[in-house]
Amino acid sequence: MLAAGRLSYWRRFHVRMSVLYAGVVFFILALMGVAFYQVGVKNQLHALQSRLRMAATTLSHQIRAEAVLALNVAADREKSEYRELIDLFRRFAAGEPQLVSIYVLRTTNRPNMLSFAADFVTPGRSAPAAVGEDYDARQAPKIMNGLLRPVVEDEFVTDKWGTVLSGYAPIRTAAGTAIAVVGVDVSEGDVAKLKSDILGLTCGVFGFAGICIGLLALIVGRSVRKPLGQITAATTEIAAGRLGTRVQIDRDDEFGILGRHLDQMAAGLGEREIIRATFGRFVSEDVARRILASSDGAALGGEERIVTVMLVDLANYSTLSEKLAASDVVLMLNTFFGLMGEVIDRHQGCVIEFPGDGILCVFGAPDTLPNHAELAVQCAIGMQAALAAANQDWAQVESKLWYGQGESPLRMRIGIHTGPVIAGNIGTRTRAKYSVIGDSVNVAARVEQLSKELATSTLMTTDTFKRVSDTLRRQAVCRGEHRIKGRVNTVEVYSI
């Protein structure tokens, strides 16, 4: 199981959530920024065009038609009418610093051809046009319309004086005849600066918004990361079996609810584990797990199964119990049962009960085991070996335990039989136990008693012998057929 602390950074939920959240917001902000910029530029250009139209209209009302008609050739620059127009243009440009040139173009008798009557340019620009200099009106799509009404170019116009955006208005005589057009220009550089200013404002506003959104995403991510990390760490501990772990999230949101429910779940699992562990001391671990794992695990009833039954009995128990104190008898039995229980568990056996000084266990119930006979015989061999080793260890103990009563090392007899049983919960609605019922249990008990008569330690019936491996069969010794109590037919047995 991969712990939360070992997750790669990108695989962490709060990181992906923050990146996704911030990415979507930044994408929307970018779209809004582009739209804001385009709308801003469009509005500013529209406002600039309106100002150009207004400026041209205002100038057209201040220019005298007679002064324009008096200016025809370059030498007319010395006339008072020319100085009158230039002074007017200079004063007007002082109030409109964006204007780079103001000029008057007279009509001529040539198609699409106009001529300059006056031209004013701001300092640092190209030289003004001479009086009478021709201007091809085809360079400016709307300039001829300026003889009819105030108009503004939709696009920049490029001529030998530069690239400009122009506005025009007609100059009329007292009779209303349009004799010239006054033009006002702003340079492309000024418009570019206008766009740059709008771009800077857009980037500033939305950049600040982006920073705020990014900080908010970090705050939100952190508010998710901490409780999520606590929950992940706690669930990792709980999954590892440390059921005392608690999340302890003191929040009123969903994480707080989840944390409290997780703490309650862990507490419930801890109680269940205590019940299972305690219950498992009175019944087999497999039985305890099966009962607790199913809603009907404790229901009365059983099912028929083919299993291998093993009955274990201590030899000379009656003699020992007479010579030992009751506490020493209990110590001896608990030691013996504990030692044998470990071997039975390793071989997947299920201890049904401890009848006096014996052990009744079954292989193949409650969990199905296809090789239950093999496991039972292997278990019997292991139990005999474990008891022999334990006797050697007990002989070295100073108190000698039960050896002090002059008895030989502990010995046991084992009877094994394979056959059908009814396995299930037997008892009443208020008190029941898991057990196996059937003739096979009685046969195993009789075989165990028969081993005393035959002076053997472990006996198994033919039904078990037929189901074990060839290796175990070669180790077994046939002890013949014998009549046992409760059976009409004889039973063939093997010692091992």
C-alpha positions as CSV (number, residue, x, y, z in Angstrom):
1,M,0.0,0.0,0.0
2,L,1.4,3.4,-1.0
3,A,1.5,5.9,1.8
4,A,0.3,9.4,1.2
5,G,3.7,10.9,2.0
6,R,5.2,8.8,-0.8
7,L,2.8,9.9,-3.5
8,S,4.3,11.9,-6.3
9,Y,3.4,15.6,-6.1
10,W,1.2,15.4,-9.2
11,R,-0.8,12.4,-7.9
12,R,-1.9,14.3,-4.8
13,F,-5.5,15.3,-5.0
14,H,-5.2,18.8,-3.7
15,V,-2.4,19.6,-6.2
16,R,-4.4,18.4,-9.1
17,M,-7.5,20.2,-7.8
18,S,-5.6,23.5,-7.3
19,V,-3.9,23.3,-10.7
20,L,-7.2,22.4,-12.4
21,Y,-9.1,25.2,-10.6
22,A,-6.4,27.7,-11.3
23,G,-5.9,26.6,-14.9
24,V,-9.6,27.0,-15.6
25,V,-9.7,30.4,-13.9
26,F,-6.6,31.6,-15.7
27,F,-8.0,30.4,-19.0
28,I,-11.2,32.3,-18.4
29,L,-9.2,35.3,-17.3
30,A,-7.1,35.1,-20.5
31,L,-10.2,35.0,-22.6
32,M,-11.6,37.9,-20.7
33,G,-8.4,39.8,-21.0
34,V,-8.3,39.3,-24.8
35,A,-11.9,40.4,-25.0
36,F,-11.2,43.3,-22.7
37,Y,-8.2,44.4,-24.7
38,Q,-10.1,44.1,-28.0
39,V,-13.1,46.0,-26.7
40,G,-10.9,48.6,-25.1
41,V,-8.9,49.2,-28.3
42,K,-12.1,49.4,-30.3
43,N,-13.7,51.8,-27.9
44,Q,-10.6,54.0,-27.7
45,L,-10.3,54.0,-31.5
46,H,-13.9,54.9,-31.7
47,A,-13.4,57.7,-29.2
48,L,-10.3,58.9,-31.1
49,Q,-12.2,58.9,-34.4
50,S,-15.0,60.9,-32.7
51,R,-12.4,63.4,-31.5
52,L,-10.9,63.6,-35.0
53,R,-14.3,64.2,-36.5
54,M,-15.1,66.9,-33.8
55,A,-11.7,68.6,-34.3
56,A,-12.1,68.7,-38.1
57,T,-15.7,70.0,-37.7
58,T,-14.6,72.7,-35.2
59,L,-11.8,73.9,-37.4
60,S,-14.0,74.0,-40.5
61,H,-16.2,76.5,-38.7
62,Q,-13.3,78.7,-37.8
63,I,-11.6,78.8,-41.2
64,R,-12.7,81.6,-43.6
65,A,-13.3,80.4,-47.1
66,E,-11.9,83.7,-48.5
67,A,-8.5,83.0,-46.8
68,V,-8.4,79.6,-48.4
69,L,-9.2,80.9,-51.8
70,A,-6.4,83.4,-51.5
71,L,-3.7,80.7,-51.2
72,N,-2.8,79.1,-54.6
73,V,1.0,79.0,-55.0
74,A,4.1,78.6,-52.9
75,A,4.8,82.3,-52.7
76,D,1.4,82.8,-50.9
77,R,3.1,81.5,-47.8
78,E,4.0,85.2,-47.2
79,K,0.4,86.3,-47.2
80,S,-1.5,87.2,-44.0
81,E,-4.1,84.6,-44.9
82,Y,-1.6,81.8,-44.7
83,R,-0.2,83.1,-41.3
84,E,-3.8,83.4,-40.1
85,L,-4.4,79.7,-40.8
86,I,-1.1,78.5,-39.4
87,D,-1.6,80.5,-36.2
88,L,-5.1,79.0,-35.9
89,F,-3.7,75.5,-36.4
90,R,-0.9,76.1,-33.9
91,R,-3.3,77.2,-31.2
92,F,-5.7,74.4,-31.9
93,A,-2.8,71.8,-31.8
94,A,-1.7,73.1,-28.4
95,G,-5.1,72.0,-27.0
96,E,-5.0,68.7,-28.9
97,P,-1.5,67.3,-28.3
98,Q,-2.3,64.0,-30.2
99,L,-2.6,65.9,-33.5
100,V,0.5,65.7,-35.5
101,S,-0.7,67.7,-38.5
102,I,-3.5,70.0,-39.6
103,Y,-3.9,71.0,-43.2
104,V,-6.3,72.4,-45.8
105,L,-6.7,70.9,-49.3
106,R,-8.5,72.8,-52.0
107,T,-10.5,71.3,-54.8
108,T,-9.1,71.4,-58.3
109,N,-10.6,70.8,-61.8
110,R,-8.7,67.5,-62.0
111,P,-10.4,64.3,-60.9
112,N,-9.3,62.9,-57.5
113,M,-6.7,65.6,-57.2
114,L,-6.5,68.2,-54.4
115,S,-3.9,70.9,-53.7
116,F,-2.6,72.2,-50.4
117,A,-3.7,75.7,-49.2
118,A,-2.0,75.4,-45.8
119,D,-0.2,72.6,-43.9
120,F,0.9,72.7,-40.2
121,V,3.0,69.9,-38.7
122,T,4.1,69.6,-35.1
123,P,7.8,70.0,-34.3
124,G,9.9,66.9,-35.0
125,R,7.7,65.7,-37.9
126,S,8.4,65.9,-41.6
127,A,8.4,69.2,-43.4
128,P,5.0,70.7,-44.3
129,A,3.7,70.6,-47.8
130,A,4.1,73.7,-49.9
131,V,1.1,75.9,-50.9
132,G,-0.3,74.6,-54.2
133,E,1.4,71.2,-53.9
134,D,-0.8,68.5,-55.3
135,Y,-2.3,65.6,-53.3
136,D,-3.7,62.5,-54.9
137,A,-7.0,61.9,-53.1
138,R,-6.9,58.2,-54.0
139,Q,-4.4,57.7,-51.2
140,A,-7.1,58.4,-48.6
141,P,-10.4,56.5,-49.3
142,K,-12.6,59.0,-47.5
143,I,-11.0,62.3,-48.1
144,M,-13.3,63.2,-51.0
145,N,-16.3,62.4,-48.7
146,G,-14.9,65.1,-46.5
147,L,-16.2,67.7,-49.0
148,L,-19.7,66.5,-48.2
149,R,-19.7,66.0,-44.5
150,P,-17.3,65.3,-41.6
151,V,-15.8,61.9,-41.9
152,V,-13.0,59.8,-40.4
153,E,-10.8,57.2,-42.0
154,D,-11.5,53.6,-40.9
155,E,-7.9,52.5,-41.4
156,F,-4.5,54.1,-41.3
157,V,-3.4,55.9,-44.5
158,T,0.2,55.9,-45.6
159,D,1.7,58.7,-47.8
160,K,5.0,60.4,-48.1
161,W,4.3,62.3,-44.8
162,G,3.9,59.0,-42.8
163,T,1.2,56.7,-41.6
164,V,-1.7,58.5,-40.0
165,L,-5.4,58.2,-39.1
166,S,-7.2,61.2,-40.4
167,G,-10.5,63.1,-40.0
168,Y,-12.0,65.6,-42.5
169,A,-14.6,68.3,-42.6
170,P,-15.7,70.5,-45.5
171,I,-14.9,74.3,-45.8
172,R,-17.8,76.1,-47.4
173,T,-18.4,79.5,-48.8
174,A,-21.2,81.8,-47.6
175,A,-23.3,80.3,-50.4
176,G,-22.7,76.8,-49.0
177,T,-20.3,75.6,-51.7
178,A,-17.5,73.2,-50.5
179,I,-14.2,74.6,-51.8
180,A,-11.8,72.7,-49.6
181,V,-11.5,70.1,-46.8
182,V,-9.7,70.5,-43.5
183,G,-7.8,67.4,-42.3
184,V,-6.4,66.5,-38.9
185,D,-4.0,63.6,-38.4
186,V,-2.8,61.4,-35.5
187,S,0.2,59.2,-36.1
188,E,0.3,55.4,-36.1
189,G,2.8,55.6,-33.3
190,D,0.4,57.5,-31.1
191,V,-2.3,54.9,-31.8
192,A,0.2,52.1,-31.1
193,K,1.0,53.8,-27.8
194,L,-2.7,53.9,-27.1
195,K,-2.9,50.1,-27.7
196,S,0.1,49.5,-25.6
197,D,-1.4,51.5,-22.7
198,I,-4.6,49.5,-23.0
199,L,-2.6,46.2,-23.2
200,G,-0.6,47.3,-20.1
201,L,-3.8,48.1,-18.2
202,T,-5.4,44.8,-19.3
203,C,-2.3,42.8,-18.2
204,G,-2.1,44.8,-15.0
205,V,-5.8,44.3,-14.0
206,F,-6.0,40.7,-15.1
207,G,-2.5,39.9,-13.9
208,F,-3.5,41.2,-10.4
209,A,-6.7,39.1,-10.6
210,G,-4.6,36.1,-11.7
211,I,-2.3,36.5,-8.7
212,C,-5.3,36.8,-6.4
213,I,-6.9,33.7,-7.9
214,G,-3.5,31.8,-7.6
215,L,-3.2,32.8,-4.0
216,L,-6.8,31.8,-3.4
217,A,-6.1,28.4,-5.1
218,L,-3.2,27.9,-2.8
219,I,-5.2,28.7,0.2
220,V,-8.0,26.4,-0.9
221,G,-5.5,23.7,-1.8
222,R,-3.9,24.0,1.6
223,S,-7.3,23.9,3.4
224,V,-7.9,20.6,1.5
225,R,-4.4,19.3,1.8
226,K,-4.2,19.3,5.6
227,P,-7.4,17.4,6.4
228,L,-7.0,15.2,3.4
229,G,-3.4,14.3,4.6
230,Q,-4.7,13.6,8.1
231,I,-7.5,11.3,6.8
232,T,-5.0,9.6,4.4
233,A,-2.5,9.0,7.2
234,A,-5.2,7.8,9.5
235,T,-6.7,5.3,7.0
236,T,-3.2,4.0,6.3
237,E,-2.6,3.4,10.0
238,I,-6.0,1.8,10.3
239,A,-5.4,-0.4,7.2
240,A,-2.2,-1.5,8.9
241,G,-4.2,-2.7,11.9
242,R,-3.4,0.2,14.3
243,L,-7.1,0.7,15.2
244,G,-6.4,3.1,18.0
245,T,-5.5,5.8,15.4
246,R,-7.9,8.8,15.3
247,V,-8.1,11.7,12.7
248,Q,-9.3,14.3,15.2
249,I,-10.3,17.0,12.6
250,D,-11.9,20.0,14.4
251,R,-13.9,21.4,11.5
252,D,-17.6,21.9,10.7
253,D,-17.4,21.2,7.0
254,E,-17.5,17.9,5.1
255,F,-13.9,17.1,6.1
256,G,-14.9,17.4,9.8
257,I,-17.9,15.2,9.2
258,L,-15.7,12.6,7.4
259,G,-13.1,12.8,10.1
260,R,-15.6,12.2,12.9
261,H,-17.2,9.3,11.0
262,L,-13.8,7.8,10.3
263,D,-13.0,8.0,14.0
264,Q,-16.3,6.3,14.8
265,M,-15.5,3.6,12.3
266,A,-12.0,3.1,13.7
267,A,-13.5,2.8,17.2
268,G,-16.1,0.3,15.9
269,L,-13.4,-1.7,14.2
270,G,-11.3,-1.7,17.4
271,E,-14.3,-3.0,19.4
272,R,-15.0,-5.6,16.7
273,E,-11.4,-6.7,16.7
274,I,-11.5,-7.0,20.5
275,I,-14.7,-9.1,20.2
276,R,-13.1,-11.2,17.5
277,A,-9.9,-11.7,19.4
278,T,-11.8,-12.5,22.6
279,F,-14.4,-14.7,20.8
280,G,-11.6,-16.4,19.0
281,R,-10.2,-17.7,22.3
282,F,-13.5,-19.6,23.0
283,V,-14.1,-20.8,19.4
284,S,-11.8,-21.4,16.5
285,E,-10.4,-18.3,14.8
286,D,-12.0,-19.4,11.5
287,V,-15.3,-19.8,13.2
288,A,-15.1,-16.4,14.9
289,R,-14.2,-14.7,11.6
290,R,-17.0,-16.4,9.7
291,I,-19.6,-15.6,12.3
292,L,-18.6,-11.9,12.6
293,A,-18.2,-11.5,8.8
294,S,-21.8,-12.6,8.0
295,S,-25.1,-11.4,9.2
296,D,-26.4,-15.0,9.3
297,G,-23.1,-16.5,10.5
298,A,-24.6,-17.2,14.0
299,A,-27.8,-18.7,12.6
300,L,-28.6,-22.2,13.9
301,G,-28.2,-25.0,11.4
302,G,-25.6,-26.9,9.5
303,E,-24.5,-28.4,6.2
304,E,-23.2,-31.8,5.3
305,R,-19.5,-32.0,4.4
306,I,-16.8,-34.6,3.9
307,V,-14.1,-33.6,6.5
308,T,-11.2,-35.2,8.4
309,V,-11.8,-35.4,12.2
310,M,-9.0,-35.6,14.7
311,L,-9.3,-36.5,18.3
312,V,-6.3,-35.9,20.6
313,D,-6.1,-37.3,24.2
314,L,-3.4,-37.0,26.9
315,A,-2.1,-40.4,28.1
316,N,-2.3,-41.1,31.9
317,Y,-4.2,-37.9,32.5
318,S,-6.1,-39.4,35.4
319,T,-3.0,-40.5,37.2
320,L,-1.4,-37.1,36.8
321,S,-4.4,-35.2,38.0
322,E,-4.5,-37.2,41.2
323,K,-0.9,-36.3,42.1
324,L,-1.0,-32.6,41.0
325,A,-2.6,-29.7,42.6
326,A,-5.6,-28.3,40.7
327,S,-3.6,-25.2,39.7
328,D,-0.8,-27.4,38.3
329,V,-3.3,-29.4,36.4
330,V,-4.7,-26.3,34.8
331,L,-1.2,-25.1,34.0
332,M,-0.3,-28.4,32.4
333,L,-3.5,-28.5,30.3
334,N,-3.1,-24.8,29.2
335,T,0.5,-25.4,28.3
336,F,-0.4,-28.6,26.3
337,F,-3.4,-27.0,24.6
338,G,-1.4,-23.9,23.6
339,L,1.4,-25.9,22.1
340,M,-0.9,-28.1,20.1
341,G,-3.2,-25.2,19.1
342,E,-0.2,-23.5,17.4
343,V,0.5,-26.6,15.3
344,I,-3.2,-27.1,14.4
345,D,-3.5,-23.4,13.3
346,R,-0.5,-23.8,11.0
347,H,-2.2,-26.8,9.3
348,Q,-5.5,-24.9,8.9
349,G,-7.3,-27.0,11.4
350,C,-10.4,-25.9,13.3
351,V,-10.5,-26.6,17.1
352,I,-14.1,-27.5,17.9
353,E,-13.7,-28.0,21.7
354,F,-11.4,-29.2,24.5
355,P,-13.2,-32.3,26.0
356,G,-11.4,-32.7,29.3
357,D,-7.8,-33.4,28.5
358,G,-8.5,-33.9,24.8
359,I,-8.8,-31.8,21.7
360,L,-11.5,-32.3,19.0
361,C,-10.6,-30.6,15.8
362,V,-11.7,-30.8,12.2
363,F,-10.0,-30.2,8.8
364,G,-12.3,-29.0,6.0
365,A,-14.8,-27.0,8.0
366,P,-15.9,-24.2,8.3
367,D,-13.6,-23.4,5.4
368,T,-13.4,-25.8,2.6
369,L,-10.0,-27.5,2.2
370,P,-9.5,-29.9,-0.7
371,N,-6.5,-31.6,0.9
372,H,-8.0,-31.8,4.5
373,A,-6.9,-35.5,5.0
374,E,-3.3,-34.7,4.1
375,L,-3.3,-31.6,6.4
376,A,-4.7,-33.6,9.3
377,V,-2.1,-36.3,9.1
378,Q,0.7,-33.8,8.6
379,C,-0.7,-31.9,11.7
380,A,-0.7,-35.1,13.8
381,I,3.0,-35.7,12.9
382,G,3.8,-32.1,13.7
383,M,2.0,-32.3,17.1
384,Q,3.9,-35.4,18.1
385,A,7.2,-33.8,17.1
386,A,6.3,-30.6,19.0
387,L,5.4,-32.5,22.2
388,A,8.6,-34.5,22.0
389,A,10.6,-31.2,21.7
390,A,8.7,-29.6,24.5
391,N,9.3,-32.6,26.8
392,Q,13.0,-32.1,26.3
393,D,12.7,-28.4,27.2
394,W,10.5,-29.1,30.2
395,A,13.0,-31.7,31.6
396,Q,15.5,-28.8,32.0
397,V,13.3,-26.6,34.1
398,E,14.4,-26.5,37.7
399,S,10.9,-26.9,39.2
400,K,10.4,-30.0,36.9
401,L,6.8,-29.0,36.6
402,W,4.8,-32.3,36.6
403,Y,8.0,-34.3,36.4
404,G,8.4,-33.8,40.1
405,Q,5.6,-36.3,40.6
406,G,7.7,-39.0,39.1
407,E,5.8,-39.2,35.9
408,S,7.3,-39.7,32.5
409,P,7.2,-37.1,29.8
410,L,3.7,-36.2,28.5
411,R,2.3,-38.5,25.8
412,M,-0.8,-38.2,23.7
413,R,-2.8,-40.5,21.4
414,I,-4.4,-39.2,18.2
415,G,-7.2,-40.8,16.2
416,I,-8.0,-39.6,12.6
417,H,-10.9,-40.4,10.4
418,T,-12.3,-39.0,7.2
419,G,-16.0,-39.0,6.5
420,P,-19.3,-37.1,6.3
421,V,-20.5,-34.8,9.1
422,I,-23.0,-32.1,9.7
423,A,-21.0,-28.9,10.4
424,G,-22.8,-25.8,11.8
425,N,-24.1,-23.9,14.7
426,I,-25.9,-26.1,17.3
427,G,-27.8,-25.0,20.4
428,T,-30.6,-22.6,21.2
429,R,-31.4,-19.1,20.1
430,T,-29.6,-17.6,23.1
431,R,-26.7,-20.0,23.4
432,A,-25.0,-21.9,20.6
433,K,-21.7,-23.3,19.5
434,Y,-20.1,-24.4,16.3
435,S,-19.7,-28.1,16.1
436,V,-19.5,-31.2,13.9
437,I,-22.0,-34.0,14.4
438,G,-22.0,-37.5,12.9
439,D,-20.7,-41.0,12.9
440,S,-17.3,-39.8,11.7
441,V,-16.7,-38.0,15.0
442,N,-17.5,-41.2,16.9
443,V,-15.2,-43.2,14.7
444,A,-12.3,-40.8,15.3
445,A,-12.9,-41.1,19.0
446,R,-12.9,-45.0,18.9
447,V,-9.8,-45.0,16.8
448,E,-8.0,-42.8,19.4
449,Q,-9.0,-45.3,22.1
450,L,-7.9,-48.2,19.8
451,S,-4.4,-46.6,19.7
452,K,-4.1,-47.3,23.4
453,E,-4.8,-51.0,22.8
454,L,-2.3,-51.1,19.9
455,A,0.3,-49.1,21.8
456,T,0.6,-46.5,19.0
457,S,0.6,-42.8,19.2
458,T,-1.3,-41.9,16.0
459,L,-3.9,-44.0,14.1
460,M,-5.9,-43.2,11.0
461,T,-8.6,-45.2,9.2
462,T,-8.5,-46.5,5.7
463,D,-10.8,-43.6,4.6
464,T,-8.1,-41.1,5.6
465,F,-5.2,-43.3,4.3
466,K,-6.7,-43.4,0.8
467,R,-6.8,-39.6,0.6
468,V,-3.2,-38.8,1.7
469,S,-0.1,-38.5,-0.5
470,D,2.1,-41.4,-1.5
471,T,4.8,-40.1,0.8
472,L,2.6,-40.4,3.9
473,R,1.3,-43.8,2.7
474,R,4.8,-45.1,2.6
475,Q,5.4,-44.0,6.2
476,A,2.1,-45.6,7.4
477,V,2.0,-49.1,8.9
478,C,-1.1,-51.2,8.5
479,R,-2.4,-52.4,11.9
480,G,-5.2,-54.6,10.5
481,E,-8.9,-54.6,10.8
482,H,-10.6,-54.1,14.2
483,R,-14.1,-54.0,15.5
484,I,-14.9,-50.8,17.3
485,K,-17.8,-49.8,19.5
486,G,-20.8,-48.6,17.6
487,R,-19.8,-50.1,14.3
488,V,-21.0,-53.4,12.8
489,N,-18.2,-53.6,10.2
490,T,-14.6,-53.7,11.1
491,V,-12.3,-50.7,10.6
492,E,-8.9,-51.0,9.0
493,V,-6.4,-48.7,10.7
494,Y,-2.8,-47.4,10.0
495,S,-0.3,-46.0,12.4
496,I,2.2,-43.3,11.4
